[in-house]
Amino acid sequence: MVDFIVFLVLFLGGFVLFGISHELPTGQGIAFTGGILLVSLAMAYAMRQRGSATKRTDNWNQNQQ
């Protein structure tokens, strides 16, 4: 559950930065780039989690303990 909340905060935070970037008087590029980075980080965070639709036990060479 915590993993999903972290993913959701990063993902939606990135979209918020996308949305407000055009309204800022300065720093539009920084806000937009930050949004891209947050969404990318959220997707990478979700993909690194164990288990997936493929039902593999060893995703990304992570050893189960």
C-alpha positions in Angstrom: 0.0 0.0 0.0 2.8 2.4 0.8 4.4 1.7 -2.6 1.2 2.7 -4.3 1.0 5.9 -2.4 4.6 6.8 -3.2 3.9 6.0 -6.9 0.7 8.1 -6.9 2.3 11.1 -5.2 5.2 11.1 -7.7 3.0 10.5 -10.7 0.4 13.1 -9.9 3.0 15.5 -8.7 4.6 15.3 -12.1 1.3 16.0 -13.8 0.7 19.0 -11.5 4.1 20.4 -12.5 3.1 19.9 -16.2 -0.1 21.8 -15.6 1.3 24.7 -13.8 4.4 25.1 -15.9 2.6 27.2 -18.6 1.2 29.6 -16.0 4.5 30.5 -14.3 6.0 33.9 -15.1 9.5 32.5 -15.0 10.9 29.0 -14.8 8.5 27.3 -17.1 11.2 25.0 -18.5 12.4 24.0 -15.1 8.9 23.2 -13.9 8.1 21.2 -17.1 11.4 19.3 -16.8 10.7 18.6 -13.2 7.3 17.1 -14.2 9.0 14.9 -16.7 11.5 13.7 -14.2 8.8 13.0 -11.5 6.6 11.0 -13.9 9.7 9.1 -15.1 10.8 8.4 -11.5 7.3 7.2 -10.6 7.2 4.8 -13.6 10.7 3.5 -12.7 9.6 3.1 -9.1 6.6 1.0 -10.2 8.6 -1.2 -12.5 11.3 -2.0 -9.9 8.7 -3.7 -7.6 8.7 -7.4 -7.2 6.1 -9.4 -9.1 4.3 -8.3 -12.2 1.8 -9.5 -14.7 4.4 -12.0 -15.9 4.4 -13.6 -12.4 8.2 -13.8 -12.4 9.9 -14.3 -9.0 13.2 -12.7 -10.0 12.4 -9.3 -11.6 15.4 -7.1 -12.3 17.7 -9.7 -10.8 16.4 -9.0 -7.3 17.0 -12.0 -5.1 14.0 -12.9 -2.9 14.8 -13.1 0.8 
